[in-house]
Amino acid sequence: MLFLTRLFIAMKISLFEKLLRLIRPRLTPSGLLNAFQQEHPALEEQFFQRARTAGIPRGLRWVHCDWLPEKKLLQDKTTGQICLLVSINISFEAIEGGDMEDVAAVSLIRDACAVFQMTASGWQASGRTLFNMNPAEAMQKLGGSYAPYPPR
C-alpha cells in the first residue's frame, strides 16, 4: 500500500511538472520579460556569484557588472527551453600572482551577454557568459541551435 501511495504521489508530481512545461513556453514575450524584470535584482546577484566562481576567464577576478537594456529571447531548437540573453559590461582585475597580472588589457571593460534559462520555477542564472558580443550578435552565432522566441 505504501508503495502505491508513493507511486501515485510521484505520478502527480510528474504530471504537474509536465503541465508547467506546457504552460510556461506559451507565455508571451512581454510576459516573460516582465517576469524577468520582477526578479531582476535577485537574478543579477545569482548570475554574478555563479559567473565569478566559474573561473572564466582564467586569471581574472570579476569586479563589476553593468546591466544594459538590450535583451533577446531565444528558444533551444532541440529541447524547446526558453533562454534570455541580457547585454552586460564586465570589469575584471588580475588575480595576484597569475598569468594576467601584467597584461594592460585586463582593465578594459568587456561586452558580453548574461544567459538565463526559463525553468518550471522561473528564470534561473547558470553564470554562463557569452563574451565579446551583444545579444543580437549572439543570436546570429547561435542560430544553428537556437531560434528567436516566439517562433515565427
Phi and psi in degrees as a GROMACS rama.xvg file:
@    title "Ramachandran Plot"
@    xaxis  label "Phi"
@    yaxis  label "Psi"
@TYPE xy
-61.8644  -40.0716  LEU-2
-60.596  -44.4325  PHE-3
-64.76  -38.5057  LEU-4
-63.3675  -45.9104  THR-5
-64.3996  -40.4825  ARG-6
-62.1597  -44.2374  LEU-7
-61.9236  -43.4196  PHE-8
-63.8974  -43.7538  ILE-9
-62.3859  -38.6176  ALA-10
-67.2088  -39.0253  MET-11
-65.2255  -42.3627  LYS-12
-64.1599  -45.4348  ILE-13
-61.0206  -43.1523  SER-14
-62.927  -42.9174  LEU-15
-61.0815  -44.5585  PHE-16
-62.7541  -39.6782  GLU-17
-65.4532  -40.5936  LYS-18
-62.8209  -41.8042  LEU-19
-60.8316  -42.6228  LEU-20
-62.0971  -33.8943  ARG-21
-72.3762  -37.2492  LEU-22
-78.5482  -47.5862  ILE-23
-56.7922  -47.4469  ARG-24
-62.931  -17.5083  PRO-25
-84.6572  0.454033  ARG-26
-62.4094  145.523  LEU-27
-72.2481  157.124  THR-28
-55.9365  -40.658  PRO-29
-65.9081  -36.2271  SER-30
-65.3704  -41.0092  GLY-31
-64.6919  -43.2419  LEU-32
-68.5495  -36.3809  LEU-33
-64.5798  -41.6122  ASN-34
-61.4586  -39.7885  ALA-35
-63.9809  -46.0174  PHE-36
-59.91  -39.3461  GLN-37
-64.7818  -32.1787  GLN-38
-99.7877  3.03858  GLU-39
-52.3002  -49.7043  HIS-40
-57.5512  -43.8925  PRO-41
-69.0171  -38.6545  ALA-42
-67.7453  -36.2583  LEU-43
-57.3846  -50.3651  GLU-44
-64.0083  -44.4186  GLU-45
-59.0757  -46.0068  GLN-46
-61.3018  -50.9192  PHE-47
-59.5891  -44.4191  PHE-48
-63.9714  -44.0745  GLN-49
-69.6602  -39.6013  ARG-50
-66.9245  -42.6355  ALA-51
-71.9543  -24.762  ARG-52
-86.3719  -7.91469  THR-53
-73.4756  -19.9374  ALA-54
77.4529  21.7647  GLY-55
-120.359  129.884  ILE-56
-73.4949  150.665  PRO-57
-61.7445  136.856  ARG-58
84.1868  0.557485  GLY-59
-121.385  147.123  LEU-60
-108.082  131.478  ARG-61
-69.3336  127.813  TRP-62
-106.511  -46.3338  VAL-63
-154.089  150.702  HIS-64
-133.977  119.637  CYS-65
-96.8363  129.262  ASP-66
-93.6789  125.075  TRP-67
-102.633  162.568  LEU-68
-74.5653  -21.0987  PRO-69
-69.5057  129.683  GLU-70
-140.225  145.426  LYS-71
-137.216  130.814  LYS-72
-90.6073  134.689  LEU-73
-130.507  160.509  LEU-74
-131.848  129.905  GLN-75
-63.4011  126.049  ASP-76
-67.1867  -25.0456  LYS-77
-89.9945  -49.7315  THR-78
-95.1463  -21.8779  THR-79
84.819  -1.45603  GLY-80
-64.796  137.934  GLN-81
-90.7658  133.958  ILE-82
-124.755  156.523  CYS-83
-127.035  127.501  LEU-84
-102.098  125.987  LEU-85
-119.481  128.942  VAL-86
-70.9969  133.66  SER-87
-139.47  158.983  ILE-88
-117.794  130.192  ASN-89
-116.638  138.493  ILE-90
-111.504  136.689  SER-91
-122.755  164.221  PHE-92
-137.08  152.573  GLU-93
-73.1455  142.767  ALA-94
-78  130.382  ILE-95
-56.0358  132.072  GLU-96
80.8804  1.26666  GLY-97
-91.1043  175.986  GLY-98
-63.7522  -26.4386  ASP-99
-94.1962  1.32437  MET-100
-58.9681  -35.074  GLU-101
-103.793  14.028  ASP-102
-89.7228  120.834  VAL-103
-65.7398  -30.5978  ALA-104
-71.4516  -8.79793  ALA-105
-57.6268  -36.8913  VAL-106
-79.5027  -5.34611  SER-107
-71.2442  140.478  LEU-108
-75.0685  134.434  ILE-109
-106.776  136.351  ARG-110
-79.7569  144.815  ASP-111
-163.867  174.964  ALA-112
-122.064  130.858  CYS-113
-87.4125  136.621  ALA-114
-108.381  129.226  VAL-115
-123.509  147.293  PHE-116
-118.786  140.763  GLN-117
-84.7439  124.82  MET-118
-119.785  177.284  THR-119
-60.1856  -24.8115  ALA-120
-99.3689  5.31378  SER-121
117.503  -167.803  GLY-122
-68.7965  140.775  TRP-123
-134.898  146.895  GLN-124
-109.084  128.022  ALA-125
-92.2441  -16.9551  SER-126
94.0266  -0.161886  GLY-127
-65.5949  134.096  ARG-128
-129.845  133.762  THR-129
-103.307  106.316  LEU-130
-81.6522  152.525  PHE-131
61.0793  35.6072  ASN-132
-158.662  155.991  MET-133
-98.5645  173.448  ASN-134
-57.9669  -37.4912  PRO-135
-65.1933  -42.5678  ALA-136
-66.3028  -39.0777  GLU-137
-63.3065  -39.6539  ALA-138
-60.2032  -40.4268  MET-139
-64.8991  -43.8848  GLN-140
-69.7274  -30.2628  LYS-141
-93.6528  5.76732  LEU-142
-54.9678  -25.3991  GLY-143
-71.9758  -28.8299  GLY-144
-109.952  -23.045  SER-145
-126.218  150.166  TYR-146
-124.383  154.243  ALA-147
-59.1438  146.354  PRO-148
-110.727  134.211  TYR-149
-78.4902  157.7  PRO-150
-58.9715  147.213  PRO-151
